[in-house]
Amino acid sequence: MKRFVFILLILFCFASNQQAQINLVKNPSFETITACPNVGNQIKLATGWDTLKSGGGGGPEVFNNCANPNNNLGVPLNVYGVSFQIPKTGVSYSLMSWFITPLIQREYIQTQLLQPLVTGRTYCVKFYVSLSNRSRYAIDELGAYFDDGSIYAPYYAPAIVNPQVKSPTGVFYSDTLNWMKVEGLYTATANHSYLTLGNFKSQAATNYTVAYPSSTSIVADYYTDDVSVIDAATPAYAGRDTLLCTNDSVFLGRTPEIGLDCQWFNNNIQIAEGAGIWVKPSNTQTYIVKQDLCGIIDYDTVTVAINPTCFVGINELNKQTTFEVYPNPTNSILNIKSNNQQLQNATIEIKNTLGQLVYFDIYAPQINISYLPSGIYFITLINKESRRTIKFVKD
């Protein structure tokens, strides 16, 4: 058993490396927060995000649905109770004042990348914005700027630099209902480690239009969500060819993450979107994933074959499951309760959402899973007569 556990740990470490985050932006949709926002100017509550490291940057906000609606920082209603926006992803997003006239005011958000860019390598840079309902104005050239963290701006003043990625000139981002995409390819000229989003033009050079004349506000405020920086050479990945039993299922592709846009096809028909999907074919099937990174298209194919000589009972994932686990979610000890005496002599296996084995042992009423990364897992009890699987969540 010790030898098996050692081999399993090696495989688990290898699997973890294979699942390393592709998006270089930490907390790309502002979901992870250290506390619920209760006043303005609290972007730093979103883990990994802040204003300008070297000074300035104004006072951008983070909104989350945990906030008290009365303090104007909730989701979806916020900003003095006049702005409404559903997040692009999850339950959180940020807000910046990108332009105010006749006053001169700018706000910026900044994050340190998970690892520096590689000089000469091309990256797909992407983020989404939506104009707040209270905004009178809309602007163009919304930008993303990479540097070593030395960008600086006086108090609420513009930081005048040339962003490497920006929205088109003359296209005013004025939609208050839908999320508008800003994207572009950038070939790194240095090992930049910081990403800053905002309007990097002077007041006189900023192109703006009156988008909503009925608004008495003097701002162009933009919600921001789903920020990503991904190596444009990242290959599409559909997974390994797999052999299944009848009525079994398998996860294909990569763990879904912000910025990794994919479409899945079966028999020339699109069946899903996302970096990875679950499938449960009744016969041998071929699946194709189409990956789009800022217009760079790549494909990969995987075949899922069915072995007609083996069969997984239809009770495996249904309500007739003969055991339960608790607490669920848990962050350490997983308790297993079963009224089926035959399962008391079973073996236990745990797989992640990629179908990779992360635990195997004989049945025990308790399992310590504190070493597992947070996420969704599937635990299966197996004996000679049957196998039963249910899902649990590791906090």
Stockholm file with secondary structure:
# STOCKHOLM 1.0

chainA/1-395         MKRFVFILLILFCFASNQQAQINLVKNPSFETITACPNVGNQIKLATGWDTLKSGGGGGPEVFNNCANPNNNLGVPLNVYGVSFQIPKTGVSYSLMSWFITPLIQREYIQTQLLQPLVTGRTYCVKFYVSLSNRSRYAIDELGAYFDDGSIYAPYYAPAIVNPQVKSPTGVFYSDTLNWMKVEGLYTATANHSYLTLGNFKSQAATNYTVAYPSSTSIVADYYTDDVSVIDAATPAYAGRDTLLCTNDSVFLGRTPEIGLDCQWFNNNIQIAEGAGIWVKPSNTQTYIVKQDLCGIIDYDTVTVAINPTCFVGINELNKQTTFEVYPNPTNSILNIKSNNQQLQNATIEIKNTLGQLVYFDIYAPQINISYLPSGIYFITLINKESRRTIKFVKD
#=GR chainA/1-395 SS CHHHHHHHHHHHHHHHHHTCCSSCSSSTTSCCBSSCCCSSSCGGGBTTEESCTTSCCCCCEEEETTSCGGGTCCSSEETTTTEECCCSSTTEEEEEEEEESSSCCCCCEEEECSSCCCTTCEEEEEEEEEECTTCSEEESCCEEEEESSCCCCSTTCCCCCCCSEECCTTCCCCCSSSCEEEEEEEECSSCCCEEEEECCSCTTTCCEEESCTTCCCCEEEEEEEEEEEEETTCCCCCCCCEEEEETCCEEEECCCCTTCEEEEEETTEEEEESSEEEECCSSCEEEEEEEEETTEEEEEEEEEEEEEEEECCGGGGSTTCSEEEESSSBSSEEEEEESCGGGGGCEEEEEETTCCEEEEEECCSEEECTTSCSEEEEEEEECSSCEEEEEEEEC
#=GC SS_cons         CHHHHHHHHHHHHHHHHHTCCSSCSSSTTSCCBSSCCCSSSCGGGBTTEESCTTSCCCCCEEEETTSCGGGTCCSSEETTTTEECCCSSTTEEEEEEEEESSSCCCCCEEEECSSCCCTTCEEEEEEEEEECTTCSEEESCCEEEEESSCCCCSTTCCCCCCCSEECCTTCCCCCSSSCEEEEEEEECSSCCCEEEEECCSCTTTCCEEESCTTCCCCEEEEEEEEEEEEETTCCCCCCCCEEEEETCCEEEECCCCTTCEEEEEETTEEEEESSEEEECCSSCEEEEEEEEETTEEEEEEEEEEEEEEEECCGGGGSTTCSEEEESSSBSSEEEEEESCGGGGGCEEEEEETTCCEEEEEECCSEEECTTSCSEEEEEEEECSSCEEEEEEEEC
//
